[in-house]
Amino acid sequence: MIGRLWFMLMMLAVGFVMATLFPALPQRLRSAIGLATETAAPRPQERSVDVPEKALGERQGVISLTEEEIRSAGIDILAAQSGTISRRVVVPGTITPHADRIAHVSVKVSGALAELRKKVGDTVAANDVLAILESREFADAKSEYLAARLVNELQQELFEREKVLFEKRVASEQDYLRSRNQTATTKMRNDITRQKLFALGLTEQEIASLPSEPEATLQRQPVRSPISGRIVERRVEPGMFIGRDDLETEIFVVADTDPVWVDMAINPADLPLIREDQTVSISTRGMPEEGHGKIIFIAPILDRDSRSAHAVAEIPNPSGIWRFGSFVTAAIGIGVQQATPAVPSAAIQTIGAATVVFVHTAEGFQKRQVVLGQGDGQWTEVVSGLSPGEMIATSNTFVLKAELLKAFAED
């Protein structure tokens, strides 16, 4: 009995020493040596999460796609290679009308606007009737011409008769000379009144049709467009009295919107690099399209206030997307440089603070962080992170970016 009690005391002593020296002793061993005073609560079993193999790859920057999936997504693949990058000077610009293709349609006499046949936004051709003006000056000028024309015709007949009589020795030379002088005077008067009608804007055809025109319409005169284009502004309303004596004389502004001009402000420090006929690319925020043209004029005088130089570029505008007054960014090409490698700008994406391209691999595409150099909007130099010859995605790369971000979000 005493021996058994002694053994138990020895085991308790050993257990106390072990617990002091090895506090992290497993519970099962502590129980075995008699140190456990209470039953420990079982730890909950950790739930295992099955992560798809594709998602695991995407979290590592790899997007697993088959060749069929690549074709369906419209992703083009191109080898990184040497390219030519345009060196450019970027300046602010404003879209303005072509100075030779804008017309301010005005009236030359005072009168009332009887009709407005066109409205803002309408497309017109040269000589199209834009409005009808009623004016007493038109009636007077037309009547004066018709009277002079009639007198001239009668005098021409009298002169031809007098000439015949003079040749037959029936009329005297004095009567013949007097008739010839009178004929020259009436013809001159007829020509003067005709030229006055031309000055008022009448055409040859309109003047020729005046003898058959009703008297009630002599005061009405059509106002025509001098150029083809589009009506961009209207200054008057129907029934208004317009013309001289501080009254409005301008009715419409007609402009041909193709091509347009770009007024650019050039920093004097960049001026030595700028030449006429250099290429210009324009863009603006919120519009994916770019315009391309050439510099046609560089002003020889700096602006007094801004101390910048004024330059003008001509840009085709067949679709009319470049509107007058729009602010644009103009990139002037001043030279070219070789880049190895160079990639299409559409191949580049930004993920967080990193600039990446997607390299084609056997599994699909792998995200590759790169450092960029110069770019011209279409091609961009890759300074590091990519070697010539590596195959990369060059179109619809936003699809790859979206898949990668989606995998990160699900993680």
Order of alpha helices (4+ residues) and beta strands (2+ residues): alpha-alpha-alpha-beta-alpha-beta-beta-beta-beta-beta-beta-alpha-alpha-alpha-beta-beta-beta-beta-beta-beta-beta-beta-beta-beta-beta-beta-beta-beta-beta-alpha
